[in-house]
Amino acid sequence: MNKGFHFIALGIFGCLLIALLVSRASRAPLPAQAQELVAQPEVTPVTPVENLTGQAAYESQTQTRIRELSGLQREQEMRQRAAAKTGSAREVLQRLKAAQWLGVLTSNWPAFLLLREQAGHAPTGETPCTLCDGAGYMHYCVLCADSHGKCITCQGKGSLPSNELCPTCLGTAKCYLCFGTGRMSCPFCNDGMISRRWRMPPNNMPVD
């Protein structure tokens, strides 16, 4: 009788011990990897309003970029059309200013020939040019004499009444012969020096 009681008591004690161990195990902290799996970050749902706002901003940026590219393409096409007409436009001015250019050559020719002869006797074969400022530029410009460095085709606007680029100056609004300075390159020398090895002055006003 006593042995049966002891067995029953031991069984009850064992059940209580198992229940206690299970309870502690359920309250024990999870391993690090298990915690990472359990503690997932919360994902904030995107509302329809936020989604539409982001889409609108993206479409606005896309349209802005399209307009910029279209503007660049139009500008390039205008420049190409103007460049195709540059030669003929400048040849017109060359003929228009032929008398003035000839006047520059005629009035300076005797002095030029004398300087060229001096250059032939110089040890270096060169002599300073006294027909210009000594640096290769005349004190005036045959092409824009009355325009003060402005392109005479577009009157210094860079474009024509048709809104096309000026073919003479290609949109710079400056005289192409003096680059807007009012002083054209000296046709008699090379950077302020006259040499017998240097070419003779051109008979016509340059077009480039």
MDAnalysis code that builds the backbone (N, CA, C; Angstrom):
import MDAnalysis as mda
import numpy as np

u = mda.Universe.empty(624, n_residues=208, atom_resindex=np.repeat(np.arange(208), 3), trajectory=True)
u.add_TopologyAttr("name", ["N", "CA", "C"] * 208)
u.add_TopologyAttr("resid", np.arange(1, 209))
u.add_TopologyAttr("resname", ["MET", "ASN", "LYS", "GLY", "PHE", "HIS", "PHE", "ILE", "ALA", "LEU", "GLY", "ILE", "PHE", "GLY", "CYS", "LEU", "LEU", "ILE", "ALA", "LEU", "LEU", "VAL", "SER", "ARG", "ALA", "SER", "ARG", "ALA", "PRO", "LEU", "PRO", "ALA", "GLN", "ALA", "GLN", "GLU", "LEU", "VAL", "ALA", "GLN", "PRO", "GLU", "VAL", "THR", "PRO", "VAL", "THR", "PRO", "VAL", "GLU", "ASN", "LEU", "THR", "GLY", "GLN", "ALA", "ALA", "TYR", "GLU", "SER", "GLN", "THR", "GLN", "THR", "ARG", "ILE", "ARG", "GLU", "LEU", "SER", "GLY", "LEU", "GLN", "ARG", "GLU", "GLN", "GLU", "MET", "ARG", "GLN", "ARG", "ALA", "ALA", "ALA", "LYS", "THR", "GLY", "SER", "ALA", "ARG", "GLU", "VAL", "LEU", "GLN", "ARG", "LEU", "LYS", "ALA", "ALA", "GLN", "TRP", "LEU", "GLY", "VAL", "LEU", "THR", "SER", "ASN", "TRP", "PRO", "ALA", "PHE", "LEU", "LEU", "LEU", "ARG", "GLU", "GLN", "ALA", "GLY", "HIS", "ALA", "PRO", "THR", "GLY", "GLU", "THR", "PRO", "CYS", "THR", "LEU", "CYS", "ASP", "GLY", "ALA", "GLY", "TYR", "MET", "HIS", "TYR", "CYS", "VAL", "LEU", "CYS", "ALA", "ASP", "SER", "HIS", "GLY", "LYS", "CYS", "ILE", "THR", "CYS", "GLN", "GLY", "LYS", "GLY", "SER", "LEU", "PRO", "SER", "ASN", "GLU", "LEU", "CYS", "PRO", "THR", "CYS", "LEU", "GLY", "THR", "ALA", "LYS", "CYS", "TYR", "LEU", "CYS", "PHE", "GLY", "THR", "GLY", "ARG", "MET", "SER", "CYS", "PRO", "PHE", "CYS", "ASN", "ASP", "GLY", "MET", "ILE", "SER", "ARG", "ARG", "TRP", "ARG", "MET", "PRO", "PRO", "ASN", "ASN", "MET", "PRO", "VAL", "ASP"])
u.atoms.positions = np.array([
    [0.824, -1.200, 0.000],
    [0.000, 0.000, 0.000],
    [0.855, 1.246, 0.000],
    [1.864, 1.204, 0.818],
    [2.759, 2.353, 0.890],
    [3.522, 2.515, -0.410],
    [3.924, 1.388, -1.041],
    [4.650, 1.478, -2.312],
    [3.771, 2.074, -3.391],
    [2.518, 1.714, -3.424],
    [1.610, 2.288, -4.430],
    [1.433, 3.779, -4.229],
    [1.407, 4.182, -2.978],
    [1.260, 5.611, -2.691],
    [2.496, 6.382, -3.158],
    [3.655, 5.738, -2.925],
    [4.893, 6.408, -3.364],
    [4.939, 6.556, -4.872],
    [4.506, 5.511, -5.573],
    [4.495, 5.619, -7.045],
    [3.573, 6.726, -7.520],
    [2.422, 6.810, -6.860],
    [1.469, 7.874, -7.264],
    [2.060, 9.257, -6.989],
    [2.709, 9.389, -5.825],
    [3.305, 10.691, -5.471],
    [4.412, 11.064, -6.440],
    [5.237, 10.051, -6.770],
    [6.312, 10.332, -7.737],
    [5.756, 10.718, -9.098],
    [4.671, 10.091, -9.507],
    [4.056, 10.432, -10.816],
    [3.529, 11.843, -10.820],
    [2.862, 12.191, -9.662],
    [2.340, 13.573, -9.595],
    [3.485, 14.568, -9.609],
    [4.573, 14.262, -8.849],
    [5.728, 15.159, -8.797],
    [6.372, 15.314, -10.173],
    [6.445, 14.192, -10.916],
    [7.033, 14.235, -12.262],
    [6.203, 15.074, -13.207],
    [4.880, 14.959, -13.106],
    [4.012, 15.774, -13.981],
    [4.173, 17.256, -13.693],
    [4.261, 17.563, -12.364],
    [4.443, 18.973, -11.996],
    [5.786, 19.494, -12.498],
    [6.824, 18.649, -12.392],
    [8.157, 19.074, -12.859],
    [8.161, 19.325, -14.357],
    [7.525, 18.450, -15.119],
    [7.456, 18.629, -16.582],
    [6.691, 19.891, -16.936],
    [5.587, 20.121, -16.215],
    [4.789, 21.333, -16.482],
    [5.588, 22.586, -16.202],
    [6.407, 22.547, -15.107],
    [7.231, 23.710, -14.769],
    [8.286, 23.979, -15.830],
    [8.943, 22.918, -16.329],
    [9.968, 23.074, -17.364],
    [9.383, 23.623, -18.657],
    [8.212, 23.127, -19.026],
    [7.555, 23.615, -20.246],
    [7.199, 25.072, -20.120],
    [6.743, 25.493, -18.941],
    [6.360, 26.902, -18.720],
    [7.565, 27.805, -18.832],
    [8.713, 27.385, -18.260],
    [9.923, 28.204, -18.353],
    [10.447, 28.291, -19.779],
    [10.353, 27.175, -20.474],
    [10.836, 27.173, -21.869],
    [10.028, 28.119, -22.737],
    [8.737, 28.216, -22.480],
    [7.892, 29.102, -23.287],
    [8.199, 30.566, -23.022],
    [8.751, 30.870, -21.777],
    [9.070, 32.259, -21.451],
    [10.520, 32.620, -21.766],
    [11.332, 31.675, -22.184],
    [12.750, 31.933, -22.478],
    [12.881, 32.731, -23.768],
    [13.900, 33.680, -23.871],
    [14.085, 34.483, -25.089],
    [14.469, 33.618, -26.276],
    [14.009, 33.994, -27.456],
    [14.317, 33.266, -28.671],
    [15.753, 33.524, -29.093],
    [16.364, 32.591, -29.789],
    [17.703, 32.844, -30.343],
    [17.674, 34.035, -31.310],
    [18.867, 34.569, -31.585],
    [18.966, 35.770, -32.429],
    [18.337, 35.550, -33.792],
    [18.628, 34.414, -34.435],
    [18.066, 34.154, -35.756],
    [16.562, 34.041, -35.708],
    [16.044, 33.396, -34.617],
    [14.593, 33.280, -34.498],
    [13.950, 34.643, -34.290],
    [14.643, 35.527, -33.500],
    [14.111, 36.874, -33.285],
    [14.044, 37.657, -34.585],
    [15.070, 37.496, -35.460],
    [15.058, 38.207, -36.734],
    [13.899, 37.769, -37.602],
    [13.580, 36.446, -37.524],
    [12.468, 35.955, -38.321],
    [11.132, 36.438, -37.790],
    [11.066, 36.534, -36.450],
    [9.796, 36.949, -35.842],
    [9.589, 38.450, -35.974],
    [10.695, 39.231, -35.676],
    [10.568, 40.695, -35.669],
    [10.789, 41.250, -37.065],
    [9.869, 41.077, -37.931],
    [9.942, 41.619, -39.280],
    [9.584, 43.109, -39.273],
    [10.286, 43.976, -40.078],
    [9.964, 45.410, -40.110],
    [8.575, 45.635, -40.684],
    [7.969, 46.637, -40.138],
    [6.626, 46.970, -40.601],
    [6.695, 47.658, -41.957],
    [5.887, 47.284, -42.873],
    [5.825, 47.877, -44.213],
    [4.647, 48.831, -44.258],
    [5.018, 50.134, -44.498],
    [3.970, 51.136, -44.562],
    [3.295, 51.072, -45.925],
    [2.067, 50.824, -45.976],
    [1.385, 50.727, -47.274],
    [1.325, 52.079, -47.977],
    [1.506, 52.070, -49.298],
    [1.434, 53.288, -50.102],
    [-0.021, 53.553, -50.437],
    [-0.442, 54.745, -50.065],
    [-1.833, 55.093, -50.319],
    [-2.026, 55.454, -51.778],
    [-3.213, 55.350, -52.307],
    [-3.471, 55.725, -53.704],
    [-3.083, 57.168, -54.006],
    [-3.266, 58.084, -53.032],
    [-2.932, 59.497, -53.257],
    [-1.431, 59.671, -53.444],
    [-0.635, 58.996, -52.568],
    [0.818, 59.089, -52.690],
    [1.300, 58.490, -54.007],
    [0.703, 57.420, -54.425],
    [1.081, 56.779, -55.686],
    [0.805, 57.696, -56.869],
    [-0.339, 58.358, -56.856],
    [-0.683, 59.279, -57.949],
    [0.229, 60.491, -57.960],
    [0.603, 60.994, -56.758],
    [1.501, 62.162, -56.678],
    [2.873, 61.839, -57.254],
    [3.410, 60.658, -56.899],
    [4.709, 60.263, -57.436],
    [4.672, 60.068, -58.936],
    [3.605, 59.496, -59.437],
    [3.465, 59.296, -60.874],
    [3.376, 60.615, -61.613],
    [2.653, 61.584, -61.023],
    [2.519, 62.899, -61.648],
    [3.857, 63.621, -61.703],
    [4.652, 63.513, -60.623],
    [5.966, 64.155, -60.604],
    [6.878, 63.547, -61.663],
    [6.828, 62.238, -61.800],
    [7.650, 61.550, -62.805],
    [7.257, 61.980, -64.215],
    [5.965, 62.048, -64.469],
    [5.499, 62.447, -65.801],
    [5.862, 63.906, -66.081],
    [5.813, 64.756, -65.055],
    [6.187, 66.159, -65.241],
    [7.661, 66.288, -65.609],
    [8.522, 65.537, -64.918],
    [9.948, 65.556, -65.242],
    [10.202, 65.037, -66.644],
    [9.475, 64.019, -67.033],
    [9.635, 63.458, -68.376],
    [9.251, 64.466, -69.450],
    [8.138, 65.164, -69.251],
    [7.691, 66.161, -70.216],
    [8.680, 67.322, -70.302],
    [9.237, 67.721, -69.151],
    [10.221, 68.810, -69.147],
    [11.459, 68.412, -69.949],
    [11.916, 67.179, -69.767],
    [13.088, 66.702, -70.492],
    [12.805, 66.622, -71.987],
    [11.609, 66.204, -72.349],
    [11.234, 66.123, -73.767],
    [11.261, 67.511, -74.397],
    [10.735, 68.510, -73.669],
    [10.741, 69.881, -74.206],
    [12.164, 70.400, -74.363],
    [13.041, 70.083, -73.398],
    [14.433, 70.531, -73.500],
    [15.116, 69.907, -74.716],
    [14.909, 68.629, -74.913],
    [15.526, 67.955, -76.063],
    [14.972, 68.488, -77.374],
    [13.679, 68.777, -77.396],
    [13.079, 69.332, -78.614],
    [13.654, 70.700, -78.921],
    [13.862, 71.509, -77.860],
    [14.454, 72.832, -78.059],
    [15.874, 72.741, -78.594],
    [16.657, 71.814, -78.059],
    [18.025, 71.630, -78.539],
    [18.045, 71.165, -79.993],
    [17.108, 70.302, -80.340],
    [17.042, 69.820, -81.724],
    [16.670, 70.952, -82.677],
    [15.700, 71.785, -82.279],
    [15.320, 72.918, -83.140],
    [16.484, 73.887, -83.310],
    [17.212, 74.140, -82.222],
    [18.353, 75.046, -82.297],
    [19.425, 74.496, -83.224],
    [19.675, 73.195, -83.133],
    [20.672, 72.576, -84.004],
    [20.243, 72.644, -85.465],
    [18.969, 72.422, -85.735],
    [18.472, 72.497, -87.106],
    [18.583, 73.917, -87.654],
    [18.286, 74.918, -86.815],
    [18.419, 76.313, -87.242],
    [19.865, 76.652, -87.567],
    [20.780, 76.157, -86.734],
    [22.200, 76.433, -86.966],
    [22.681, 75.768, -88.259],
    [22.200, 74.582, -88.519],
    [22.579, 73.889, -89.748],
    [22.053, 74.626, -90.972],
    [20.823, 75.128, -90.906],
    [20.265, 75.875, -92.041],
    [21.047, 77.160, -92.277],
    [21.424, 77.830, -91.181],
    [22.185, 79.073, -91.315],
    [23.581, 78.803, -91.870],
    [24.226, 77.738, -91.381],
    [25.573, 77.419, -91.844],
    [25.597, 77.074, -93.324],
    [24.514, 76.487, -93.809],
    [24.444, 76.136, -95.230],
    [24.408, 77.382, -96.117],
    [24.012, 78.521, -95.542],
    [23.905, 79.759, -96.314],
    [25.030, 80.742, -96.012],
    [25.945, 80.376, -95.115],
    [26.991, 81.313, -94.695],
    [27.873, 81.750, -95.849],
    [28.329, 80.787, -96.653],
    [29.223, 81.125, -97.759],
    [28.616, 82.125, -98.724],
    [27.395, 81.873, -99.146],
    [26.749, 82.767, -100.113],
    [26.452, 84.125, -99.493],
    [26.073, 84.155, -98.204],
    [25.776, 85.430, -97.546],
    [27.028, 86.296, -97.454],
    [28.151, 85.696, -97.139],
    [29.390, 86.464, -97.013],
    [29.946, 86.865, -98.376],
    [29.684, 86.082, -99.397],
    [30.120, 86.465, -100.743],
    [29.374, 87.702, -101.224],
    [28.123, 87.827, -100.811],
    [27.362, 89.039, -101.147],
    [28.030, 90.259, -100.527],
    [28.443, 90.148, -99.282],
    [29.117, 91.259, -98.606],
    [30.496, 91.505, -99.214],
    [31.140, 90.445, -99.650],
    [32.441, 90.598, -100.296],
    [32.326, 91.474, -101.536],
    [31.293, 91.220, -102.337],
    [31.076, 92.041, -103.542],
    [30.636, 93.453, -103.159],
    [29.847, 93.556, -102.093],
    [29.360, 94.864, -101.657],
    [30.502, 95.762, -101.191],
    [31.509, 95.175, -100.567],
    [32.620, 95.953, -100.027],
    [33.881, 95.855, -100.889],
    [33.741, 95.438, -102.130],
    [34.902, 95.270, -103.006],
    [35.660, 96.580, -103.203],
    [34.944, 97.668, -103.397],
    [35.600, 98.964, -103.634],
    [36.373, 99.411, -102.392],
    [35.781, 99.231, -101.214],
    [36.461, 99.634, -99.975],
    [37.716, 98.793, -99.745],
    [37.617, 97.480, -100.024],
    [38.787, 96.624, -99.852],
    [39.894, 97.009, -100.822],
    [39.522, 97.282, -102.055],
    [40.506, 97.704, -103.043],
    [41.157, 99.022, -102.632],
    [40.376, 99.887, -102.002],
    [40.932, 101.149, -101.532],
    [42.000, 100.942, -100.463],
    [41.780, 99.977, -99.571],
    [42.774, 99.669, -98.535],
    [44.074, 99.171, -99.177],
    [43.960, 98.286, -100.155],
    [45.159, 97.762, -100.821],
    [45.892, 98.858, -101.588],
    [45.143, 99.661, -102.299],
    [45.763, 100.683, -103.156],
    [46.497, 101.736, -102.329],
    [45.841, 102.187, -101.257],
    [46.440, 103.263, -100.464],
    [47.674, 102.809, -99.686],
    [47.758, 101.542, -99.375],
    [48.884, 101.047, -98.577],
    [49.921, 100.280, -99.404],
    [49.657, 100.114, -100.693],
    [50.538, 99.278, -101.500],
    [51.974, 99.780, -101.590],
    [52.215, 101.047, -101.855],
    [53.619, 101.517, -101.933],
    [54.375, 101.268, -100.630],
    [53.752, 101.573, -99.496],
    [54.418, 101.362, -98.211],
    [54.650, 99.867, -97.961],
    [53.700, 99.037, -98.384],
    [53.853, 97.597, -98.207],
    [55.033, 97.068, -99.001],
    [55.176, 97.510, -100.261],
    [56.290, 97.043, -101.081],
    [57.623, 97.469, -100.486],
    [57.678, 98.665, -99.911],
    [58.913, 99.133, -99.291],
    [59.264, 98.290, -98.063],
    [58.277, 98.002, -97.242],
    [58.505, 97.172, -96.063],
    [58.913, 95.752, -96.467],
    [58.327, 95.246, -97.517],
    [58.665, 93.903, -97.975],
    [60.112, 93.849, -98.474],
    [60.550, 94.919, -99.107],
    [61.943, 94.975, -99.568],
    [62.891, 95.042, -98.377],
    [62.499, 95.808, -97.352],
    [63.321, 95.880, -96.137],
    [63.418, 94.511, -95.464],
    [62.315, 93.784, -95.468],
    [62.320, 92.463, -94.861],
    [63.279, 91.529, -95.595],
    [63.384, 91.698, -96.912],
    [64.289, 90.853, -97.689],
    [65.741, 91.086, -97.342],
    [66.088, 92.274, -96.831],
    [67.479, 92.589, -96.492],
    [67.753, 92.369, -95.005],
    [66.723, 92.105, -94.242],
    [66.907, 91.907, -92.801],
    [67.480, 90.515, -92.527],
    [68.302, 90.383, -91.462],
    [68.890, 89.071, -91.132],
    [67.842, 87.986, -90.901],
    [66.718, 88.366, -90.343],
    [65.661, 87.393, -90.058],
    [64.689, 87.225, -91.218],
    [64.819, 88.082, -92.228],
    [63.887, 88.022, -93.346],
    [62.532, 88.620, -93.015],
    [62.450, 89.356, -91.904],
    [61.202, 89.981, -91.480],
    [61.447, 91.410, -91.032],
    [60.372, 92.195, -91.046],
    [60.434, 93.557, -90.535],
    [59.075, 93.905, -89.949],
    [59.048, 94.715, -88.875],
    [57.760, 95.063, -88.259],
    [56.851, 95.808, -89.224],
    [55.575, 95.467, -89.166],
    [54.587, 96.110, -90.018],
    [54.189, 97.443, -89.406],
    [54.263, 98.502, -90.213],
    [53.857, 99.836, -89.746],
    [52.508, 100.236, -90.329],
    [51.861, 99.298, -91.022],
    [50.562, 99.592, -91.624],
    [49.421, 99.284, -90.661],
    [49.742, 98.565, -89.576],
    [48.724, 98.208, -88.586],
    [49.213, 98.628, -87.206],
    [48.623, 98.066, -86.173],
    [49.008, 98.441, -84.808],
    [50.255, 97.716, -84.326],
    [50.903, 96.954, -85.219],
    [52.095, 96.224, -84.842],
    [51.807, 94.848, -84.269],
    [50.513, 94.539, -84.064],
    [50.130, 93.234, -83.534],
    [49.290, 92.453, -84.540],
    [49.150, 93.000, -85.753],
    [48.412, 92.290, -86.793],
    [46.990, 92.744, -86.994],
    [46.613, 93.919, -86.436],
    [45.237, 94.413, -86.584],
    [45.234, 95.850, -87.083],
    [44.349, 96.094, -88.042],
    [44.171, 97.456, -88.535],
    [43.373, 98.262, -87.508],
    [43.365, 99.549, -87.664],
    [42.637, 100.412, -86.724],
    [41.173, 100.583, -87.117],
    [40.733, 99.843, -88.083],
    [39.359, 99.957, -88.562],
    [38.944, 98.621, -89.169],
    [37.678, 98.520, -89.548],
    [37.159, 97.319, -90.219],
    [36.404, 97.764, -91.462],
    [36.799, 97.216, -92.588],
    [36.155, 97.572, -93.856],
    [34.684, 97.175, -93.859],
    [34.359, 96.047, -93.264],
    [33.005, 95.516, -93.353],
    [32.013, 96.252, -92.457],
    [32.365, 96.468, -91.206],
    [31.411, 97.083, -90.266],
    [31.854, 98.476, -89.849],
    [32.389, 99.246, -90.786],
    [32.931, 100.571, -90.453],
    [31.930, 101.456, -89.729],
    [30.653, 101.359, -90.077],
    [29.636, 102.211, -89.463],
    [28.775, 101.463, -88.445],
    [29.115, 100.222, -88.171],
    [28.291, 99.417, -87.257],
    [28.987, 99.092, -85.943],
    [30.243, 99.496, -85.820],
    [30.971, 99.334, -84.562],
    [31.021, 97.875, -84.093],
    [31.434, 97.004, -84.976],
    [31.615, 95.613, -84.609],
    [30.379, 94.752, -84.737],
    [29.251, 95.319, -85.120],
    [28.027, 94.538, -85.252],
    [27.916, 93.940, -86.652],
    [27.271, 92.804, -86.733],
    [27.015, 92.172, -88.026],
    [26.079, 93.069, -88.826],
    [26.469, 93.409, -90.060],
    [25.659, 94.338, -90.844],
    [24.468, 93.642, -91.505],
    [24.487, 92.316, -91.548],
    [23.356, 91.591, -92.138],
    [22.154, 91.614, -91.210],
    [22.370, 91.328, -89.940],
    [21.258, 91.291, -88.968],
    [21.227, 92.517, -88.074],
    [22.115, 93.487, -88.328],
    [22.191, 94.704, -87.525],
    [22.457, 94.402, -86.049],
    [23.268, 93.406, -85.827],
    [23.656, 93.104, -84.456],
    [22.603, 92.372, -83.639],
    [21.636, 91.752, -84.286],
    [20.584, 91.030, -83.562],
    [20.847, 89.532, -83.476],
    [21.610, 89.012, -84.397],
    [21.905, 87.583, -84.386],
    [20.870, 86.734, -85.105],
    [19.741, 87.335, -85.439],
    [18.686, 86.587, -86.128],
    [18.043, 87.475, -87.178],
    [17.316, 86.856, -88.094],
    [16.639, 87.565, -89.167],
    [15.179, 87.802, -88.794],
    [14.473, 88.657, -89.517],
    [13.040, 88.870, -89.234],
    [12.223, 87.576, -89.283],
    [12.716, 86.585, -90.001],
    [12.017, 85.303, -90.087],
    [12.273, 84.425, -88.871],
    [13.008, 84.965, -87.878],
    [13.379, 84.233, -86.658],
    [14.400, 83.136, -86.905],
    [14.993, 83.129, -88.097],
    [16.090, 82.211, -88.383],
    [17.412, 82.849, -87.949],
    [18.403, 82.015, -87.652],
    [19.714, 82.548, -87.299],
    [20.318, 83.290, -88.483],
    [21.038, 84.344, -88.192],
    [21.708, 85.091, -89.249],
    [22.795, 84.216, -89.865],
    [22.778, 83.991, -91.165],
    [23.791, 83.132, -91.787],
    [25.178, 83.767, -91.846],
    [25.232, 85.090, -91.786],
    [26.529, 85.763, -91.869],
    [27.332, 85.603, -90.591],
    [26.695, 85.828, -89.445],
    [27.398, 85.747, -88.161],
    [27.072, 84.485, -87.381],
    [26.125, 83.677, -87.896],
    [25.703, 82.436, -87.235],
    [25.193, 82.680, -85.822],
    [24.509, 83.793, -85.665],
    [23.856, 84.066, -84.389],
    [24.689, 84.814, -83.375],
    [25.949, 85.122, -83.676],
    [26.786, 85.817, -82.702],
    [26.478, 87.308, -82.633],
    [25.847, 87.845, -83.673],
    [25.512, 89.270, -83.781],
    [26.755, 90.136, -84.008],
    [27.928, 89.496, -84.182],
    [29.166, 90.246, -84.361],
    [29.642, 90.184, -85.810],
    [30.347, 91.201, -86.217],
    [30.954, 91.220, -87.543],
    [31.956, 90.076, -87.644],
    [31.830, 89.261, -88.674],
    [32.701, 88.092, -88.775],
    [34.131, 88.467, -89.164],
    [34.320, 89.640, -89.781],
    [35.651, 90.023, -90.239],
    [36.530, 90.529, -89.097],
    [35.944, 91.212, -88.131],
    [36.729, 91.741, -87.010],
    [36.323, 91.120, -85.675],
    [35.386, 90.165, -85.725],
    [34.923, 89.471, -84.515],
    [34.350, 90.438, -83.470],
    [33.768, 91.515, -83.978],
    [33.099, 92.452, -83.089],
    [33.994, 93.494, -82.451],
    [35.276, 93.507, -82.799],
    [36.206, 94.450, -82.166],
    [36.292, 95.777, -82.903],
    [35.852, 95.812, -84.162],
    [35.991, 97.018, -84.968],
    [37.367, 97.146, -85.585],
    [38.229, 96.128, -85.419],
    [39.585, 96.140, -85.982],
    [39.813, 94.823, -86.711],
    [39.897, 94.883, -88.011],
    [40.088, 93.662, -88.797],
    [41.558, 93.288, -88.849],
    [41.809, 92.032, -89.219],
    [43.188, 91.560, -89.349],
    [43.883, 92.296, -90.486],
    [45.137, 92.586, -90.272],
    [45.912, 93.287, -91.297],
    [46.155, 92.346, -92.480],
    [45.789, 92.765, -93.689],
    [45.990, 91.897, -94.853],
    [47.436, 91.874, -95.357],
    [48.310, 92.706, -94.772],
    [49.669, 92.834, -95.284],
    [50.706, 92.053, -94.478],
    [50.391, 91.686, -93.249],
    [51.404, 91.066, -92.404],
    [50.883, 89.809, -91.717],
    [51.771, 89.185, -90.993],
    [51.440, 88.003, -90.211],
    [51.797, 88.286, -88.752],
    [50.773, 88.573, -87.957],
    [50.973, 88.897, -86.536],
    [51.952, 90.043, -86.339],
    [51.810, 91.062, -87.188],
    [52.612, 92.267, -87.011],
    [53.968, 92.250, -87.685],
    [54.289, 91.194, -88.432],
    [55.574, 91.108, -89.107],
    [55.355, 90.896, -90.605],
    [56.109, 91.642, -91.402],
    [56.067, 91.497, -92.857],
    [57.282, 90.702, -93.306],
    [57.047, 89.716, -94.150],
    [58.118, 88.840, -94.616],
    [57.931, 88.561, -96.097],
    [59.038, 88.399, -96.791],
    [58.963, 88.053, -98.209],
    [58.435, 86.632, -98.393],
    [58.535, 85.847, -97.330],
    [58.034, 84.480, -97.411],
    [56.514, 84.416, -97.185],
    [55.962, 85.492, -96.684],
    [54.529, 85.507, -96.397],
    [53.751, 85.810, -97.669],
    [52.536, 85.307, -97.746],
    [51.708, 85.494, -98.936],
    [51.437, 86.983, -99.187],
    [51.086, 87.296, -100.415],
    [50.676, 88.643, -100.769],
    [49.258, 88.894, -100.268],
    [48.894, 90.158, -100.051],
    [47.538, 90.459, -99.576],
    [46.472, 89.917, -100.540],
    [45.363, 89.405, -100.032],
    [44.311, 88.872, -100.904],
    [43.626, 89.993, -101.680],
    [43.265, 89.719, -102.907],
    [42.616, 90.740, -103.730],
    [41.180, 90.998, -103.298],
    [40.571, 90.039, -102.625],
    [39.194, 90.180, -102.186],
    [39.097, 90.056, -100.669],
    [38.108, 90.687, -100.109],
    [37.879, 90.613, -98.663],
    [37.604, 89.173, -98.266],
    [38.237, 88.684, -97.220],
    [38.020, 87.281, -96.797],
    [36.552, 87.002, -96.441],
    [36.158, 85.766, -96.615],
    [34.791, 85.374, -96.261],
    [34.783, 84.337, -95.137],
    [35.954, 84.075, -94.557],
    [36.008, 83.131, -93.427],
    [37.024, 83.610, -92.404],
])
